[in-house]
Amino acid sequence: MKIVITSLVAALAFATTVAHADDAAPAGKALYKEKCVMCHDKTGMGTGLLSRRVKVAELLLRTDPNAAYITAAARSGIGNMPAITRGEVSDKDLQAIADYLTQPLEARK
């Protein structure tokens, strides 16, 4: 019985996480366009600087994003990218952006 309850709790947690990511996708896309695209589109300064370190610098074309890395880089800043404060982008909005950027490439178009 304990195994069944544990399995049900795990399944519910997974379903909630998947539903949250699906719900965040439209919001994440809009937030990415509002908060990030000015530096991270194909002609942005962030893309140009990032292209010195990685093969695919445009964030929307990357196939290897990691949500934890995205949020940490945004909060701490990285290289020439300044730290993004919670006053600029809330934790919830930053997570929505990270969820959007970690979707499969086809889903981001």
N, C-alpha and C positions, 0 to 999 in steps of 0.2 A: 504494500500500500504506500509506503514511504517513497519508493522508487517512482510510482505512478504520479504522486503529487509533485515530486521534484521535477519529473519530466514535463508535467503540465505547466508548472511555473516557468521552467526554462523556455518552453514553446511560446508561452504568452509573452515573456520578455523579448524573445526574438521577433515575434510578430509586431509588437509595439515598436521596436527599434526600426524594423523595415517600414512600417507605416509612417513613423516619424520622418524617416529619410525621404519617402515618397512625398509626404506633405511639404517638406522643406524645399523640394526641388524647384517649384515655381518661384517661391520666395527667394531662394538662394540665387537663382538666375537673375532676378531683378536686382537683388542686392549686389551681386557681382558687377552688373552693368553700372550701378550707381556708385559703388565704393572702390572698385578695383580696376575697371577696364581702362581708365585714363592712363594708367601706367603699364597695364599688363595685356593690352591688345597687341596686334602684330607690329604697330609702329610706336608703342610706348617705350619710355625710358627704361622701365623695369625689365621689359623683354629684351631690349638691347644689351643692358648690363648682364642679365642672366644668360644671354647667349654666349657669353665668354666662358661660362662654367658648365653648361649643359648643352646637349645636342638639340633638344626641342625646348625652346625657351618660352613660347607662347603658352600660357597656362591652359587655355581651352583645348590645346592639341596634345597635351601631355597625357600619357597613359599610365604614369606611375605616381600619381598624387597620393599623399597620405594625410588624412584629416588632422591627426595630432600634430604633424609637422607644419601643416598650413596654419593652424591656430597658434602654435608656438612661434612661428616665424612672424606672423602678423602682430602678435602681442609684444615680442621682444625686439623686433626689427632684425634684419639680416643684411649684411653687406651695406649697400647704400640705401636700402629700404628702411625708412624710419619706423619705430614702433607705432602701432595703431592702438590708441587708448580705448577704454570702454566707453568713454564719452563720445568718441567718433563712431565706433561700431560696438554694439552690445555683444555680450557673450552669445546670446541666442542668435543674433544676426550673423555673427562670425561662424557659428556652428552651421547655420543654414548655407553660408557660402562654401564652407569646407565640404558639407554633404553634397552640394551641387558639383563641386570640382572633383569629387571622388566617384561620381557616377561613371558608368561606362561611357566611353567617348561618343558613341552614337546617341546616347540619351542627352548629351549636352548641346546638341545642335538644334 
